Amino acid sequence: MTTDTKQKCVSCEEVLEDGDHTFSNVKDGVLCYGCQEDDLQSASSLVLVHGGEINSCRIGNYVIYDDDLEIPDFFKNLCGEKIDVRKWTKTDGWRGHGSTIENFKNVKIIAQGWTTGWADESTQRKAKFNQFLNAIAEGEFPTPYPFYVLTEQTSNVFSQSVDVFTTEHYESRVIAWLEEIGYPQSTLKEWLS
């Protein structure tokens, strides 16, 4: 009697040989290495800055990984009971943007919109927002409260959607802290508009 141990990739449905795959950590089944690589290359990025530490993870359609290839606790805490992959919102037949923020529980959005690395004279506010994020990441402003930044793909290859948020418990304190360091919520909203 022979045992067929071949499985199909949950993404491309390619039949896989034993050992020729990796596991999806959020969907039942296995991924071929090509689909795993593709999922991580186009994944959303979630960063938590708090108390001088930076934690991050990549959120794909089949995998959610931090630097240790695990689903981090801070991500699990945002999701509550149901851990889910990234979410895409179509705005028409060809366009859309990431909307994974909708998967998180008990969060409050501080600012939401888009940014680009290709700021020109009409979008200099985007460069200012990017400089603000760099300053946070480099520790110029100690973050006494959990401060999250979620960046995701849009259908415009030169832009990313951005959600700056915190948990409900810290909303008023984060807004006051931003004011204190010279980056009020209204400025962040303007830069992301």
Biotite code that builds the C-alpha atoms (Angstrom):
import biotite.structure as struc

atoms = struc.array([
    struc.Atom([0.000, 0.000, 0.000], chain_id="A", res_id=1, res_name="MET", atom_name="CA", element="C"),
    struc.Atom([1.363, 3.448, -0.914], chain_id="A", res_id=2, res_name="THR", atom_name="CA", element="C"),
    struc.Atom([0.624, 6.701, 0.826], chain_id="A", res_id=3, res_name="THR", atom_name="CA", element="C"),
    struc.Atom([0.239, 9.833, -1.255], chain_id="A", res_id=4, res_name="ASP", atom_name="CA", element="C"),
    struc.Atom([1.609, 12.716, 0.812], chain_id="A", res_id=5, res_name="THR", atom_name="CA", element="C"),
    struc.Atom([1.397, 15.394, -1.854], chain_id="A", res_id=6, res_name="LYS", atom_name="CA", element="C"),
    struc.Atom([-0.397, 18.595, -0.934], chain_id="A", res_id=7, res_name="GLN", atom_name="CA", element="C"),
    struc.Atom([-1.538, 21.629, -2.904], chain_id="A", res_id=8, res_name="LYS", atom_name="CA", element="C"),
    struc.Atom([-0.407, 25.194, -2.267], chain_id="A", res_id=9, res_name="CYS", atom_name="CA", element="C"),
    struc.Atom([-3.349, 27.127, -0.785], chain_id="A", res_id=10, res_name="VAL", atom_name="CA", element="C"),
    struc.Atom([-2.504, 30.071, -3.040], chain_id="A", res_id=11, res_name="SER", atom_name="CA", element="C"),
    struc.Atom([-1.563, 28.787, -6.522], chain_id="A", res_id=12, res_name="CYS", atom_name="CA", element="C"),
    struc.Atom([-2.788, 25.188, -6.049], chain_id="A", res_id=13, res_name="GLU", atom_name="CA", element="C"),
    struc.Atom([0.483, 23.744, -7.340], chain_id="A", res_id=14, res_name="GLU", atom_name="CA", element="C"),
    struc.Atom([0.949, 20.130, -6.235], chain_id="A", res_id=15, res_name="VAL", atom_name="CA", element="C"),
    struc.Atom([3.880, 20.038, -3.825], chain_id="A", res_id=16, res_name="LEU", atom_name="CA", element="C"),
    struc.Atom([6.348, 17.304, -3.011], chain_id="A", res_id=17, res_name="GLU", atom_name="CA", element="C"),
    struc.Atom([7.217, 16.513, 0.615], chain_id="A", res_id=18, res_name="ASP", atom_name="CA", element="C"),
    struc.Atom([9.486, 19.203, 2.021], chain_id="A", res_id=19, res_name="GLY", atom_name="CA", element="C"),
    struc.Atom([8.845, 21.534, -0.917], chain_id="A", res_id=20, res_name="ASP", atom_name="CA", element="C"),
    struc.Atom([6.647, 23.945, 1.004], chain_id="A", res_id=21, res_name="HIS", atom_name="CA", element="C"),
    struc.Atom([6.164, 26.075, 4.064], chain_id="A", res_id=22, res_name="THR", atom_name="CA", element="C"),
    struc.Atom([3.099, 26.419, 6.266], chain_id="A", res_id=23, res_name="PHE", atom_name="CA", element="C"),
    struc.Atom([0.631, 29.267, 6.270], chain_id="A", res_id=24, res_name="SER", atom_name="CA", element="C"),
    struc.Atom([0.350, 30.461, 9.853], chain_id="A", res_id=25, res_name="ASN", atom_name="CA", element="C"),
    struc.Atom([-3.135, 31.946, 9.415], chain_id="A", res_id=26, res_name="VAL", atom_name="CA", element="C"),
    struc.Atom([-4.862, 29.714, 6.853], chain_id="A", res_id=27, res_name="LYS", atom_name="CA", element="C"),
    struc.Atom([-5.189, 25.942, 6.898], chain_id="A", res_id=28, res_name="ASP", atom_name="CA", element="C"),
    struc.Atom([-2.757, 24.409, 4.463], chain_id="A", res_id=29, res_name="GLY", atom_name="CA", element="C"),
    struc.Atom([0.672, 24.901, 2.985], chain_id="A", res_id=30, res_name="VAL", atom_name="CA", element="C"),
    struc.Atom([2.288, 27.429, 0.667], chain_id="A", res_id=31, res_name="LEU", atom_name="CA", element="C"),
    struc.Atom([4.878, 26.837, -2.001], chain_id="A", res_id=32, res_name="CYS", atom_name="CA", element="C"),
    struc.Atom([8.023, 28.872, -1.426], chain_id="A", res_id=33, res_name="TYR", atom_name="CA", element="C"),
    struc.Atom([7.235, 31.141, -4.396], chain_id="A", res_id=34, res_name="GLY", atom_name="CA", element="C"),
    struc.Atom([3.805, 32.087, -3.040], chain_id="A", res_id=35, res_name="CYS", atom_name="CA", element="C"),
    struc.Atom([5.219, 32.660, 0.443], chain_id="A", res_id=36, res_name="GLN", atom_name="CA", element="C"),
    struc.Atom([7.900, 34.957, -0.983], chain_id="A", res_id=37, res_name="GLU", atom_name="CA", element="C"),
    struc.Atom([5.320, 36.810, -3.080], chain_id="A", res_id=38, res_name="ASP", atom_name="CA", element="C"),
    struc.Atom([3.010, 37.179, -0.080], chain_id="A", res_id=39, res_name="ASP", atom_name="CA", element="C"),
    struc.Atom([5.768, 38.694, 2.065], chain_id="A", res_id=40, res_name="LEU", atom_name="CA", element="C"),
    struc.Atom([7.089, 40.998, -0.678], chain_id="A", res_id=41, res_name="GLN", atom_name="CA", element="C"),
    struc.Atom([3.698, 42.637, -1.107], chain_id="A", res_id=42, res_name="SER", atom_name="CA", element="C"),
    struc.Atom([2.677, 42.418, 2.558], chain_id="A", res_id=43, res_name="ALA", atom_name="CA", element="C"),
    struc.Atom([1.324, 45.223, 4.672], chain_id="A", res_id=44, res_name="SER", atom_name="CA", element="C"),
    struc.Atom([3.585, 46.475, 7.454], chain_id="A", res_id=45, res_name="SER", atom_name="CA", element="C"),
    struc.Atom([2.496, 47.151, 11.024], chain_id="A", res_id=46, res_name="LEU", atom_name="CA", element="C"),
    struc.Atom([4.867, 48.952, 13.391], chain_id="A", res_id=47, res_name="VAL", atom_name="CA", element="C"),
    struc.Atom([4.373, 49.512, 17.120], chain_id="A", res_id=48, res_name="LEU", atom_name="CA", element="C"),
    struc.Atom([6.571, 52.141, 18.769], chain_id="A", res_id=49, res_name="VAL", atom_name="CA", element="C"),
    struc.Atom([6.355, 52.284, 22.557], chain_id="A", res_id=50, res_name="HIS", atom_name="CA", element="C"),
    struc.Atom([8.748, 53.025, 25.382], chain_id="A", res_id=51, res_name="GLY", atom_name="CA", element="C"),
    struc.Atom([11.833, 53.207, 23.171], chain_id="A", res_id=52, res_name="GLY", atom_name="CA", element="C"),
    struc.Atom([11.144, 49.895, 21.479], chain_id="A", res_id=53, res_name="GLU", atom_name="CA", element="C"),
    struc.Atom([10.047, 49.220, 17.925], chain_id="A", res_id=54, res_name="ILE", atom_name="CA", element="C"),
    struc.Atom([8.159, 46.043, 17.086], chain_id="A", res_id=55, res_name="ASN", atom_name="CA", element="C"),
    struc.Atom([6.891, 45.189, 13.642], chain_id="A", res_id=56, res_name="SER", atom_name="CA", element="C"),
    struc.Atom([5.293, 42.509, 11.546], chain_id="A", res_id=57, res_name="CYS", atom_name="CA", element="C"),
    struc.Atom([4.378, 41.851, 7.935], chain_id="A", res_id=58, res_name="ARG", atom_name="CA", element="C"),
    struc.Atom([0.756, 40.988, 7.158], chain_id="A", res_id=59, res_name="ILE", atom_name="CA", element="C"),
    struc.Atom([0.103, 39.052, 3.981], chain_id="A", res_id=60, res_name="GLY", atom_name="CA", element="C"),
    struc.Atom([-2.773, 37.044, 2.581], chain_id="A", res_id=61, res_name="ASN", atom_name="CA", element="C"),
    struc.Atom([-1.416, 33.787, 4.007], chain_id="A", res_id=62, res_name="TYR", atom_name="CA", element="C"),
    struc.Atom([1.301, 34.651, 6.516], chain_id="A", res_id=63, res_name="VAL", atom_name="CA", element="C"),
    struc.Atom([1.847, 37.093, 9.361], chain_id="A", res_id=64, res_name="ILE", atom_name="CA", element="C"),
    struc.Atom([5.458, 37.262, 10.540], chain_id="A", res_id=65, res_name="TYR", atom_name="CA", element="C"),
    struc.Atom([7.666, 39.266, 12.821], chain_id="A", res_id=66, res_name="ASP", atom_name="CA", element="C"),
    struc.Atom([11.473, 38.983, 12.698], chain_id="A", res_id=67, res_name="ASP", atom_name="CA", element="C"),
    struc.Atom([11.230, 35.625, 14.506], chain_id="A", res_id=68, res_name="ASP", atom_name="CA", element="C"),
    struc.Atom([8.743, 34.254, 11.926], chain_id="A", res_id=69, res_name="LEU", atom_name="CA", element="C"),
    struc.Atom([5.967, 34.291, 14.528], chain_id="A", res_id=70, res_name="GLU", atom_name="CA", element="C"),
    struc.Atom([2.686, 36.150, 14.882], chain_id="A", res_id=71, res_name="ILE", atom_name="CA", element="C"),
    struc.Atom([3.646, 38.728, 17.528], chain_id="A", res_id=72, res_name="PRO", atom_name="CA", element="C"),
    struc.Atom([1.606, 39.150, 20.696], chain_id="A", res_id=73, res_name="ASP", atom_name="CA", element="C"),
    struc.Atom([0.914, 42.828, 19.981], chain_id="A", res_id=74, res_name="PHE", atom_name="CA", element="C"),
    struc.Atom([-0.753, 41.809, 16.707], chain_id="A", res_id=75, res_name="PHE", atom_name="CA", element="C"),
    struc.Atom([-2.807, 39.108, 18.456], chain_id="A", res_id=76, res_name="LYS", atom_name="CA", element="C"),
    struc.Atom([-3.922, 41.675, 21.036], chain_id="A", res_id=77, res_name="ASN", atom_name="CA", element="C"),
    struc.Atom([-5.164, 44.023, 18.301], chain_id="A", res_id=78, res_name="LEU", atom_name="CA", element="C"),
    struc.Atom([-7.139, 41.235, 16.616], chain_id="A", res_id=79, res_name="CYS", atom_name="CA", element="C"),
    struc.Atom([-8.841, 39.807, 19.672], chain_id="A", res_id=80, res_name="GLY", atom_name="CA", element="C"),
    struc.Atom([-10.353, 36.352, 19.211], chain_id="A", res_id=81, res_name="GLU", atom_name="CA", element="C"),
    struc.Atom([-10.015, 36.189, 15.424], chain_id="A", res_id=82, res_name="LYS", atom_name="CA", element="C"),
    struc.Atom([-6.608, 36.656, 13.806], chain_id="A", res_id=83, res_name="ILE", atom_name="CA", element="C"),
    struc.Atom([-7.119, 37.628, 10.199], chain_id="A", res_id=84, res_name="ASP", atom_name="CA", element="C"),
    struc.Atom([-4.944, 38.431, 7.202], chain_id="A", res_id=85, res_name="VAL", atom_name="CA", element="C"),
    struc.Atom([-4.728, 41.713, 5.383], chain_id="A", res_id=86, res_name="ARG", atom_name="CA", element="C"),
    struc.Atom([-7.861, 43.210, 3.937], chain_id="A", res_id=87, res_name="LYS", atom_name="CA", element="C"),
    struc.Atom([-8.260, 44.882, 0.536], chain_id="A", res_id=88, res_name="TRP", atom_name="CA", element="C"),
    struc.Atom([-10.981, 47.383, -0.345], chain_id="A", res_id=89, res_name="THR", atom_name="CA", element="C"),
    struc.Atom([-11.834, 47.834, -4.021], chain_id="A", res_id=90, res_name="LYS", atom_name="CA", element="C"),
    struc.Atom([-12.741, 51.359, -5.022], chain_id="A", res_id=91, res_name="THR", atom_name="CA", element="C"),
    struc.Atom([-13.613, 50.340, -8.572], chain_id="A", res_id=92, res_name="ASP", atom_name="CA", element="C"),
    struc.Atom([-12.808, 47.535, -11.003], chain_id="A", res_id=93, res_name="GLY", atom_name="CA", element="C"),
    struc.Atom([-9.087, 48.375, -11.154], chain_id="A", res_id=94, res_name="TRP", atom_name="CA", element="C"),
    struc.Atom([-8.255, 50.305, -8.027], chain_id="A", res_id=95, res_name="ARG", atom_name="CA", element="C"),
    struc.Atom([-8.222, 49.840, -4.298], chain_id="A", res_id=96, res_name="GLY", atom_name="CA", element="C"),
    struc.Atom([-6.234, 50.074, -1.096], chain_id="A", res_id=97, res_name="HIS", atom_name="CA", element="C"),
    struc.Atom([-5.397, 48.103, 2.002], chain_id="A", res_id=98, res_name="GLY", atom_name="CA", element="C"),
    struc.Atom([-7.897, 48.325, 4.856], chain_id="A", res_id=99, res_name="SER", atom_name="CA", element="C"),
    struc.Atom([-6.500, 45.861, 7.389], chain_id="A", res_id=100, res_name="THR", atom_name="CA", element="C"),
    struc.Atom([-7.231, 48.362, 10.172], chain_id="A", res_id=101, res_name="ILE", atom_name="CA", element="C"),
    struc.Atom([-10.826, 47.094, 9.983], chain_id="A", res_id=102, res_name="GLU", atom_name="CA", element="C"),
    struc.Atom([-9.639, 43.732, 11.366], chain_id="A", res_id=103, res_name="ASN", atom_name="CA", element="C"),
    struc.Atom([-8.433, 45.300, 14.621], chain_id="A", res_id=104, res_name="PHE", atom_name="CA", element="C"),
    struc.Atom([-10.547, 45.661, 17.738], chain_id="A", res_id=105, res_name="LYS", atom_name="CA", element="C"),
    struc.Atom([-10.693, 48.580, 20.167], chain_id="A", res_id=106, res_name="ASN", atom_name="CA", element="C"),
    struc.Atom([-8.439, 50.907, 18.182], chain_id="A", res_id=107, res_name="VAL", atom_name="CA", element="C"),
    struc.Atom([-8.760, 54.626, 17.526], chain_id="A", res_id=108, res_name="LYS", atom_name="CA", element="C"),
    struc.Atom([-7.426, 56.157, 14.354], chain_id="A", res_id=109, res_name="ILE", atom_name="CA", element="C"),
    struc.Atom([-5.335, 59.267, 14.921], chain_id="A", res_id=110, res_name="ILE", atom_name="CA", element="C"),
    struc.Atom([-4.775, 60.015, 11.213], chain_id="A", res_id=111, res_name="ALA", atom_name="CA", element="C"),
    struc.Atom([-5.472, 58.114, 8.023], chain_id="A", res_id=112, res_name="GLN", atom_name="CA", element="C"),
    struc.Atom([-4.646, 58.654, 4.370], chain_id="A", res_id=113, res_name="GLY", atom_name="CA", element="C"),
    struc.Atom([-1.726, 58.083, 2.041], chain_id="A", res_id=114, res_name="TRP", atom_name="CA", element="C"),
    struc.Atom([1.921, 58.927, 1.529], chain_id="A", res_id=115, res_name="THR", atom_name="CA", element="C"),
    struc.Atom([4.534, 58.577, -1.162], chain_id="A", res_id=116, res_name="THR", atom_name="CA", element="C"),
    struc.Atom([8.286, 58.515, -1.448], chain_id="A", res_id=117, res_name="GLY", atom_name="CA", element="C"),
    struc.Atom([7.961, 60.625, -4.603], chain_id="A", res_id=118, res_name="TRP", atom_name="CA", element="C"),
    struc.Atom([6.864, 63.929, -3.097], chain_id="A", res_id=119, res_name="ALA", atom_name="CA", element="C"),
    struc.Atom([6.877, 66.822, -5.579], chain_id="A", res_id=120, res_name="ASP", atom_name="CA", element="C"),
    struc.Atom([5.978, 70.489, -5.150], chain_id="A", res_id=121, res_name="GLU", atom_name="CA", element="C"),
    struc.Atom([2.279, 69.606, -4.871], chain_id="A", res_id=122, res_name="SER", atom_name="CA", element="C"),
    struc.Atom([2.768, 66.885, -2.245], chain_id="A", res_id=123, res_name="THR", atom_name="CA", element="C"),
    struc.Atom([5.491, 68.252, 0.064], chain_id="A", res_id=124, res_name="GLN", atom_name="CA", element="C"),
    struc.Atom([3.219, 67.498, 3.011], chain_id="A", res_id=125, res_name="ARG", atom_name="CA", element="C"),
    struc.Atom([3.943, 63.802, 2.361], chain_id="A", res_id=126, res_name="LYS", atom_name="CA", element="C"),
    struc.Atom([7.685, 64.416, 2.799], chain_id="A", res_id=127, res_name="ALA", atom_name="CA", element="C"),
    struc.Atom([6.938, 66.138, 6.120], chain_id="A", res_id=128, res_name="LYS", atom_name="CA", element="C"),
    struc.Atom([4.905, 63.150, 7.284], chain_id="A", res_id=129, res_name="PHE", atom_name="CA", element="C"),
    struc.Atom([7.693, 60.762, 6.268], chain_id="A", res_id=130, res_name="ASN", atom_name="CA", element="C"),
    struc.Atom([10.233, 62.886, 8.185], chain_id="A", res_id=131, res_name="GLN", atom_name="CA", element="C"),
    struc.Atom([7.962, 62.749, 11.243], chain_id="A", res_id=132, res_name="PHE", atom_name="CA", element="C"),
    struc.Atom([7.856, 58.925, 11.058], chain_id="A", res_id=133, res_name="LEU", atom_name="CA", element="C"),
    struc.Atom([11.636, 58.780, 10.690], chain_id="A", res_id=134, res_name="ASN", atom_name="CA", element="C"),
    struc.Atom([12.018, 60.969, 13.787], chain_id="A", res_id=135, res_name="ALA", atom_name="CA", element="C"),
    struc.Atom([9.722, 58.632, 15.755], chain_id="A", res_id=136, res_name="ILE", atom_name="CA", element="C"),
    struc.Atom([11.618, 55.549, 14.533], chain_id="A", res_id=137, res_name="ALA", atom_name="CA", element="C"),
    struc.Atom([14.982, 57.100, 15.425], chain_id="A", res_id=138, res_name="GLU", atom_name="CA", element="C"),
    struc.Atom([13.807, 57.837, 18.975], chain_id="A", res_id=139, res_name="GLY", atom_name="CA", element="C"),
    struc.Atom([13.824, 61.636, 18.732], chain_id="A", res_id=140, res_name="GLU", atom_name="CA", element="C"),
    struc.Atom([10.490, 61.636, 20.564], chain_id="A", res_id=141, res_name="PHE", atom_name="CA", element="C"),
    struc.Atom([10.177, 59.021, 23.303], chain_id="A", res_id=142, res_name="PRO", atom_name="CA", element="C"),
    struc.Atom([6.789, 57.327, 22.914], chain_id="A", res_id=143, res_name="THR", atom_name="CA", element="C"),
    struc.Atom([5.194, 56.940, 26.336], chain_id="A", res_id=144, res_name="PRO", atom_name="CA", element="C"),
    struc.Atom([2.092, 55.275, 24.857], chain_id="A", res_id=145, res_name="TYR", atom_name="CA", element="C"),
    struc.Atom([1.511, 52.601, 22.197], chain_id="A", res_id=146, res_name="PRO", atom_name="CA", element="C"),
    struc.Atom([1.765, 54.298, 18.790], chain_id="A", res_id=147, res_name="PHE", atom_name="CA", element="C"),
    struc.Atom([0.972, 52.178, 15.726], chain_id="A", res_id=148, res_name="TYR", atom_name="CA", element="C"),
    struc.Atom([1.592, 52.810, 12.030], chain_id="A", res_id=149, res_name="VAL", atom_name="CA", element="C"),
    struc.Atom([0.063, 50.514, 9.418], chain_id="A", res_id=150, res_name="LEU", atom_name="CA", element="C"),
    struc.Atom([1.245, 50.933, 5.827], chain_id="A", res_id=151, res_name="THR", atom_name="CA", element="C"),
    struc.Atom([-0.383, 49.083, 2.965], chain_id="A", res_id=152, res_name="GLU", atom_name="CA", element="C"),
    struc.Atom([-0.450, 48.871, -0.784], chain_id="A", res_id=153, res_name="GLN", atom_name="CA", element="C"),
    struc.Atom([-2.672, 50.983, -2.948], chain_id="A", res_id=154, res_name="THR", atom_name="CA", element="C"),
    struc.Atom([-3.403, 50.554, -6.630], chain_id="A", res_id=155, res_name="SER", atom_name="CA", element="C"),
    struc.Atom([-1.103, 53.550, -7.228], chain_id="A", res_id=156, res_name="ASN", atom_name="CA", element="C"),
    struc.Atom([2.380, 52.015, -7.247], chain_id="A", res_id=157, res_name="VAL", atom_name="CA", element="C"),
    struc.Atom([3.889, 55.296, -6.017], chain_id="A", res_id=158, res_name="PHE", atom_name="CA", element="C"),
    struc.Atom([1.688, 55.528, -2.907], chain_id="A", res_id=159, res_name="SER", atom_name="CA", element="C"),
    struc.Atom([0.919, 53.651, 0.295], chain_id="A", res_id=160, res_name="GLN", atom_name="CA", element="C"),
    struc.Atom([-2.125, 53.892, 2.492], chain_id="A", res_id=161, res_name="SER", atom_name="CA", element="C"),
    struc.Atom([-1.300, 54.819, 6.090], chain_id="A", res_id=162, res_name="VAL", atom_name="CA", element="C"),
    struc.Atom([-3.182, 54.387, 9.342], chain_id="A", res_id=163, res_name="ASP", atom_name="CA", element="C"),
    struc.Atom([-1.730, 56.012, 12.466], chain_id="A", res_id=164, res_name="VAL", atom_name="CA", element="C"),
    struc.Atom([-3.582, 54.694, 15.492], chain_id="A", res_id=165, res_name="PHE", atom_name="CA", element="C"),
    struc.Atom([-3.549, 53.612, 19.107], chain_id="A", res_id=166, res_name="THR", atom_name="CA", element="C"),
    struc.Atom([-5.827, 51.599, 21.358], chain_id="A", res_id=167, res_name="THR", atom_name="CA", element="C"),
    struc.Atom([-9.009, 53.142, 22.788], chain_id="A", res_id=168, res_name="GLU", atom_name="CA", element="C"),
    struc.Atom([-7.466, 53.243, 26.250], chain_id="A", res_id=169, res_name="HIS", atom_name="CA", element="C"),
    struc.Atom([-4.634, 55.558, 25.126], chain_id="A", res_id=170, res_name="TYR", atom_name="CA", element="C"),
    struc.Atom([-6.362, 57.753, 22.528], chain_id="A", res_id=171, res_name="GLU", atom_name="CA", element="C"),
    struc.Atom([-6.601, 60.995, 24.523], chain_id="A", res_id=172, res_name="SER", atom_name="CA", element="C"),
    struc.Atom([-3.069, 60.573, 25.896], chain_id="A", res_id=173, res_name="ARG", atom_name="CA", element="C"),
    struc.Atom([-1.564, 59.944, 22.459], chain_id="A", res_id=174, res_name="VAL", atom_name="CA", element="C"),
    struc.Atom([-3.350, 62.993, 21.036], chain_id="A", res_id=175, res_name="ILE", atom_name="CA", element="C"),
    struc.Atom([-2.028, 65.131, 23.945], chain_id="A", res_id=176, res_name="ALA", atom_name="CA", element="C"),
    struc.Atom([1.494, 63.697, 23.484], chain_id="A", res_id=177, res_name="TRP", atom_name="CA", element="C"),
    struc.Atom([1.455, 64.534, 19.765], chain_id="A", res_id=178, res_name="LEU", atom_name="CA", element="C"),
    struc.Atom([0.434, 68.106, 20.617], chain_id="A", res_id=179, res_name="GLU", atom_name="CA", element="C"),
    struc.Atom([3.212, 68.288, 23.223], chain_id="A", res_id=180, res_name="GLU", atom_name="CA", element="C"),
    struc.Atom([5.933, 67.233, 20.751], chain_id="A", res_id=181, res_name="ILE", atom_name="CA", element="C"),
    struc.Atom([4.722, 69.711, 18.132], chain_id="A", res_id=182, res_name="GLY", atom_name="CA", element="C"),
    struc.Atom([2.843, 67.356, 15.803], chain_id="A", res_id=183, res_name="TYR", atom_name="CA", element="C"),
    struc.Atom([-0.849, 67.835, 16.568], chain_id="A", res_id=184, res_name="PRO", atom_name="CA", element="C"),
    struc.Atom([-3.390, 65.381, 15.233], chain_id="A", res_id=185, res_name="GLN", atom_name="CA", element="C"),
    struc.Atom([-4.726, 67.996, 12.808], chain_id="A", res_id=186, res_name="SER", atom_name="CA", element="C"),
    struc.Atom([-1.275, 68.331, 11.211], chain_id="A", res_id=187, res_name="THR", atom_name="CA", element="C"),
    struc.Atom([-0.911, 64.579, 10.735], chain_id="A", res_id=188, res_name="LEU", atom_name="CA", element="C"),
    struc.Atom([-4.387, 64.449, 9.172], chain_id="A", res_id=189, res_name="LYS", atom_name="CA", element="C"),
    struc.Atom([-3.473, 67.282, 6.800], chain_id="A", res_id=190, res_name="GLU", atom_name="CA", element="C"),
    struc.Atom([-0.190, 65.613, 5.791], chain_id="A", res_id=191, res_name="TRP", atom_name="CA", element="C"),
    struc.Atom([-1.998, 62.344, 5.007], chain_id="A", res_id=192, res_name="LEU", atom_name="CA", element="C"),
    struc.Atom([-4.862, 63.980, 3.084], chain_id="A", res_id=193, res_name="SER", atom_name="CA", element="C"),
])
